[in-house]
Amino acid sequence: ADQGAPATASYIGSASAGAPITLELAGFCAALWQEIAPPLTGFPEEALEVAAEAFIEAETANADGLKALCLAYMGLYNVALGRVEEGAEQQDLAAAIALSGKADAVTGALIYCNILWTCRNTADWGRAQQWSAGFETWCSASFAVSTGTCDLHRAEVTGAQESLADALKGINDAIAKLTEEEGWALGDGYRIRGDLQAMIGNLDAARADFEKAYAVGWDGEPGNAVLLAEAGEIDAALAALDRTLSGTTWFHLQRRLWIKAHKAWIAARNERPEIARKTLDDIGTEISDVTGTLPSVHAMVAEAQAQLKNEDEPDRMRLLLLARQLWTAAGFGFHEARLRVEIAVRLQEAGDFHGARCQLDAAEHIARRIGSGRILGLVTGARFAASSDPTAARTQ
């Protein structure tokens, strides 16, 4: 992307798989190439128009590889503009073309990278896991070597759905590569490592990585805001999220729902009900047309809604249980275990010690599987509180 139109025109010859290249097509794709340069553009509508025009030209030239590439970036920008399902369908179609062998190795890599960025930014971990595994198989078949950003993608997916220790090793390897190859993404590497350190329980290391992310021009949200809120700095946490929400690059725009869900969650948990309700209303407007996707966002929203209910309202527990089911569906082990501990504490307060013990056993199992000392500490604390309650002893 940094080499501009001449390099792009050369690349087009590969992507078009032998199709005739017109100057008009080359011009469109050169513009597309510059628009999609990692995250340097703040004009998603214009970028989408360029991608759509390039797609028409690619169809005319019967250039399957270019069609796939254009579809991938049309999908990326549609998601950034809030059209999540339309964007996901375009990206899936692009991947199908790549998998059919109608795109060369370079084009296929760009398409997979595009999809994984989108899955991660929208916290769609199930889809990310699917495409991450598919990309590894594709790399092996294409004799391709993974880049730093590829390793970055895989590390975050591993942290969400598998082992935090493996994810930490993966992101350390990715950061080493990014330093040499793809410095523009280094900040995201620090952000991911900060999130992993926080889930493991290394909070000082997490804060240091979030600061590094900011230092290189990225941001550390929402993990940084969560730690600020836990330290009692609620206004600072909400301000950090608002700064990220003010960003206009595709990277900022694709994360809007995930960031807003955290804003509502933090506000609801920390006596800022008006902010929480307004943010939830904004989210509701943005995801009204989204069905069956983004379970992580819906889980965080359900948690925030629960916090706004009175302690004695039945809907409070119902929403927490719904959120737990959504975290399970999303495959995000840390958040599922974290919420199970919270549910257990509330069950203990209600005198349901058997139900609480079931939740804590499940949380401990997940924590040991993913390697989260932080969750294990929460489980131990909840069990100690239950053992100190004389009512609990009579109901064992």
C-alpha positions in Angstrom: 0.0 0.0 0.0 2.9 2.4 0.8 4.2 2.0 -2.8 1.1 3.5 -4.4 -0.4 3.0 -7.8 2.7 1.5 -9.7 3.0 -1.3 -7.2 -0.8 -1.8 -7.3 -0.9 -2.1 -11.0 1.7 -4.8 -10.8 -0.2 -6.6 -8.1 -3.4 -6.4 -10.1 -1.7 -8.6 -12.8 -1.4 -11.3 -10.2 -4.9 -10.9 -8.6 -6.7 -10.9 -11.9 -5.4 -14.4 -12.8 -4.7 -13.4 -16.4 -7.7 -11.2 -17.0 -7.1 -8.2 -19.3 -6.3 -5.1 -17.2 -7.7 -1.7 -18.4 -6.3 1.6 -17.3 -9.6 2.3 -15.6 -9.5 -0.9 -13.7 -5.9 -0.3 -12.6 -6.9 3.2 -11.5 -9.8 2.0 -9.5 -7.7 -0.7 -7.8 -4.9 1.7 -7.1 -7.3 4.0 -5.4 -8.8 1.0 -3.5 -5.3 -0.1 -2.5 -4.5 3.3 -1.0 -7.9 3.6 0.7 -7.4 0.2 2.5 -3.9 1.0 3.7 -4.0 0.0 7.4 -5.7 2.3 9.4 -4.9 5.6 7.8 -8.2 6.6 6.3 -11.1 8.3 8.1 -13.5 8.2 5.1 -15.3 4.8 5.2 -18.2 5.9 2.9 -15.7 7.0 0.2 -13.6 3.9 0.6 -16.7 1.7 0.3 -17.6 3.6 -2.9 -14.2 3.0 -4.4 -14.3 -0.7 -3.5 -17.8 -1.0 -5.1 -16.7 0.7 -8.3 -13.6 -1.5 -8.4 -15.8 -4.6 -8.0 -17.9 -3.6 -11.0 -14.7 -3.1 -13.1 -13.4 -6.5 -11.9 -16.6 -8.2 -12.9 -16.4 -6.6 -16.4 -12.8 -7.8 -16.7 -13.8 -11.3 -15.4 -11.1 -11.0 -12.7 -12.2 -13.4 -9.9 -9.3 -12.6 -7.6 -10.0 -8.9 -7.8 -13.7 -9.5 -7.3 -12.9 -11.4 -4.1 -10.6 -8.7 -2.9 -13.1 -5.9 -3.6 -15.9 -7.9 -1.8 -13.6 -8.4 1.2 -13.1 -4.6 1.6 -16.7 -3.8 0.8 -17.5 -6.1 3.7 -14.9 -4.5 6.0 -16.3 -1.0 5.4 -19.9 -2.1 5.6 -19.2 -3.5 9.0 -17.4 -0.3 10.0 -20.5 1.6 8.9 -22.8 -0.6 11.1 -24.1 -2.9 8.4 -22.8 -6.0 10.1 -24.7 -8.8 8.4 -24.3 -7.3 4.9 -20.6 -6.9 5.5 -20.2 -10.4 6.9 -22.0 -11.9 3.9 -19.7 -10.0 1.5 -16.6 -11.2 3.3 -17.8 -14.8 3.4 -18.4 -14.7 -0.4 -14.9 -13.3 -0.9 -13.5 -16.2 1.2 -15.5 -18.7 -0.9 -13.9 -17.4 -4.1 -10.5 -17.6 -2.5 -11.1 -21.2 -1.3 -12.3 -22.2 -4.8 -8.8 -21.6 -6.1 -9.8 -18.6 -8.2 -7.5 -16.2 -6.3 -3.8 -16.2 -6.0 -1.9 -16.6 -2.7 -1.4 -12.9 -2.1 -5.1 -12.1 -2.7 -6.2 -15.0 -0.5 -4.0 -13.8 2.4 -5.4 -10.3 2.1 -9.0 -11.7 2.2 -8.4 -13.8 5.3 -6.6 -11.0 7.0 -9.5 -8.7 6.3 -12.0 -11.1 7.7 -10.0 -11.8 10.8 -9.6 -8.1 11.5 -13.3 -7.7 11.3 -14.1 -10.7 13.5 -11.7 -9.5 16.2 -12.9 -5.9 16.1 -16.5 -6.9 16.5 -15.7 -9.5 19.2 -17.2 -12.2 17.0 -15.0 -15.0 18.4 -16.9 -18.0 17.0 -16.5 -16.7 13.4 -12.9 -15.6 14.2 -12.1 -19.2 15.3 -13.6 -20.6 12.2 -11.7 -18.4 9.8 -8.5 -18.6 11.8 -8.4 -22.4 11.6 -9.4 -22.1 7.9 -6.5 -19.7 7.3 -4.0 -22.0 8.9 -5.1 -24.8 6.6 -5.0 -22.5 3.6 -1.5 -21.3 4.6 -0.2 -24.9 4.7 -1.8 -25.7 1.3 -0.3 -22.5 -0.2 3.1 -23.0 1.4 2.7 -19.5 2.9 4.5 -18.2 6.0 2.4 -16.4 8.6 3.2 -12.7 9.2 3.1 -10.7 12.4 -0.5 -9.7 11.9 -1.5 -13.3 11.2 0.1 -14.3 14.5 -1.6 -11.3 16.2 -5.0 -12.5 14.9 -4.4 -16.0 16.1 -3.2 -15.0 19.5 -6.3 -13.0 20.3 -8.6 -15.8 19.2 -6.6 -18.3 21.3 -6.9 -16.1 24.3 -10.6 -15.8 23.9 -11.4 -19.4 23.3 -8.4 -21.6 24.3 -5.3 -21.1 26.5 -4.2 -17.7 27.8 -0.6 -19.0 28.2 -0.5 -20.2 24.6 -2.0 -16.9 23.5 0.6 -14.9 25.5 3.4 -16.8 23.8 1.8 -16.2 20.4 1.4 -12.5 20.9 5.0 -12.2 22.1 6.1 -13.9 18.9 3.8 -11.6 16.9 5.1 -8.4 18.5 8.7 -9.5 17.7 7.6 -9.9 14.0 5.6 -6.7 14.0 8.6 -4.7 15.2 10.5 -5.8 12.1 7.8 -6.2 9.5 4.5 -4.3 10.2 5.1 -1.6 12.7 1.7 0.0 12.0 0.0 -2.9 13.9 2.4 -2.9 16.9 0.0 -0.9 19.0 -2.7 -3.5 18.6 -0.2 -6.2 19.6 0.4 -4.3 22.9 -3.4 -3.9 23.4 -3.9 -7.6 22.9 -1.1 -8.5 25.2 -2.5 -6.2 27.8 -5.9 -7.9 27.6 -4.2 -11.3 28.0 -2.1 -10.2 31.0 -5.3 -8.8 32.6 -7.2 -12.1 32.1 -4.3 -14.1 33.5 -4.0 -11.7 36.5 -0.8 -9.8 35.8 -2.5 -6.4 36.2 0.7 -4.3 36.4 2.0 -5.9 33.2 -1.4 -5.2 31.6 -1.3 -1.5 32.5 2.2 -1.3 31.1 1.1 -2.8 27.7 -1.9 -0.5 27.5 0.4 2.5 28.0 2.7 1.2 25.2 -0.3 0.9 22.9 -1.1 4.5 23.5 2.6 5.5 23.2 2.7 4.2 19.6 -0.5 5.9 18.5 -3.0 3.1 19.1 -5.3 2.7 22.1 -5.7 0.1 24.9 -9.5 0.0 25.0 -11.6 -1.4 26.3 -9.2 -3.3 28.6 -7.6 -0.1 29.9 -10.9 1.3 30.8 -11.9 -1.8 32.7 -8.8 -1.6 34.9 -9.4 2.1 35.5 -12.9 1.4 36.6 -11.8 -1.4 38.9 -9.4 1.0 40.5 -12.3 3.4 41.2 -11.4 5.9 38.4 -14.8 5.7 36.8 -14.8 9.1 35.0 -11.3 8.4 33.6 -12.5 5.0 32.3 -15.6 6.5 30.6 -13.5 9.3 29.1 -11.0 6.8 27.7 -13.8 4.9 26.0 -15.3 8.1 24.6 -11.9 9.1 23.1 -11.8 5.7 21.3 -15.4 6.2 20.1 -14.4 9.6 18.6 -12.0 7.8 16.2 -13.0 7.7 12.5 -10.8 5.0 11.0 -12.2 1.7 10.0 -10.5 0.2 13.1 -12.3 2.5 15.4 -15.6 2.2 13.6 -15.6 -1.6 13.6 -15.1 -1.6 17.4 -17.9 0.8 18.2 -20.4 -1.7 19.5 -17.8 -3.5 21.6 -16.6 -0.3 23.1 -20.1 1.0 23.7 -21.1 -2.2 25.3 -18.2 -1.8 27.8 -19.2 1.8 28.4 -22.7 0.8 29.3 -21.4 -2.0 31.5 -18.9 0.2 33.4 -21.5 3.0 33.8 -24.2 0.6 35.0 -21.9 -1.1 37.6 -20.7 2.2 39.0 -23.7 4.3 39.7 -23.9 6.1 36.3 -27.4 4.9 35.3 -28.1 7.8 33.0 -25.0 7.2 31.0 -25.6 3.5 30.9 -29.2 3.9 29.7 -28.3 6.4 27.0 -25.5 4.1 25.8 -27.7 1.1 25.8 -30.3 3.1 23.7 -27.5 3.9 21.2 -26.5 0.3 21.0 -30.1 -0.8 20.5 -30.5 1.5 17.6 -27.3 0.3 15.9 -27.9 -3.5 16.3 -31.7 -3.5 15.7 -31.1 -5.2 12.3 -28.5 -7.6 13.5 -29.7 -11.1 14.3 -27.7 -14.1 15.4 -24.4 -12.3 15.4 -22.2 -10.5 17.9 -23.0 -12.7 21.0 -20.2 -11.0 23.0 -21.8 -7.6 22.5 -25.3 -8.9 23.4 -23.8 -10.6 26.5 -22.2 -7.3 27.7 -25.4 -5.5 27.0 -27.4 -8.0 29.0 -25.0 -7.6 32.0 -25.4 -3.9 31.9 -29.2 -4.2 31.7 -29.1 -6.5 34.8 -27.1 -4.0 36.8 -29.8 -1.4 36.2 -32.4 -3.5 37.8 -33.2 -3.4 41.5 -31.8 -6.2 43.6 -35.2 -7.8 44.2 -36.3 -7.7 40.6 -36.5 -11.2 39.0 -35.3 -9.8 35.7 -32.0 -9.0 37.2 -31.0 -12.7 37.6 -32.7 -13.6 34.4 -30.6 -11.1 32.5 -27.4 -12.4 34.2 -28.2 -16.0 33.2 -28.9 -14.8 29.7 -25.6 -13.1 29.6 -23.9 -16.2 30.8 -25.5 -18.2 28.1 -24.4 -15.7 25.5 -20.8 -15.8 26.7 -20.9 -19.5 26.4 -22.2 -19.2 22.9 -19.5 -16.7 22.1 -16.9 -19.1 23.4 -15.2 -16.5 25.6 -14.1 -18.5 28.5 -12.8 -15.7 30.7 -16.0 -13.7 30.6 -18.2 -16.8 31.1 -16.2 -17.8 34.2 -16.1 -14.2 35.5 -19.9 -13.9 35.3 -20.4 -17.4 36.8 -18.6 -16.2 39.9 -20.8 -13.1 40.0 -23.9 -15.2 39.7 -22.7 -17.5 42.4 -22.2 -14.6 44.8 -25.8 -13.4 44.2 -27.1 -17.0 44.7 -25.2 -17.2 48.0 -26.8 -13.9 49.1 -30.2 -15.4 48.2 -29.5 -18.5 50.2 -29.1 -20.8 47.2 -25.7 -22.3 48.2 -26.1 -25.4 46.1 -26.7 -23.4 43.0 -23.8 -21.1 43.9 -21.5 -24.1 44.3 -22.4 -25.4 40.9 -21.5 -22.0 39.3 -18.2 -21.8 41.2 -17.3 -25.4 40.2 -17.9 -24.5 36.5 -16.0 -21.2 36.9 -13.0 -23.0 38.4 -13.0 -25.6 35.6 -12.9 -22.9 33.0 -10.3 -20.9 34.8 -8.0 -24.0 35.0 -8.6 -24.8 31.4 -7.7 -21.3 30.1 -5.1 -20.6 32.8 -6.6 -17.6 34.5 -5.2 -17.1 38.0 -7.4 -14.0 38.3 -10.6 -16.1 38.0 -9.2 -18.7 40.4 -8.7 -16.0 42.9 -12.3 -14.8 42.5 -13.5 -18.4 43.0 -11.5 -18.8 46.1 -12.8 -15.6 47.5 -16.4 -16.5 46.9 -16.0 -19.9 48.4 -14.4 -18.4 51.5 -17.3 -16.0 51.9 -19.7 -18.9 51.6 -17.8 -21.0 54.2 -18.0 -18.0 56.7 -21.7 -17.8 56.4 -23.4 -19.9 59.2 -26.5 -20.3 57.0 -24.4 -22.0 54.3 -23.1 -24.6 56.7 -26.7 -25.6 57.6 -27.6 -26.1 54.0 -24.6 -28.1 52.8 
